[in-house]
Amino acid sequence: MSDLQKRFEQATKDIQALPERPDNDTLLRLYALYKQGSEGDVSGDKPGFFDFVGTAKYEAWSKLKGTSQDDAMKKYVDLVKKLTT
């Protein structure tokens, strides 16, 4: 396992221990970076019109299309670091 992969996995644990819940924009950014880092480009059908949360998550992830998984993992780790310090 690479050093980046280890830091990414640790960041996923660290984010669970935040004393306060981040704002919705930050949560969407975290979600999108996590999905891009762990799965790559967005896949599957876009959620239905009335699934507001699902649609927001899908759109946030789709904005990162073309971003490498390593780059997404780095950005995720950096964002989590910023939130935990």
Order of alpha helices (4+ residues) and beta strands (2+ residues): alpha-alpha-alpha-alpha
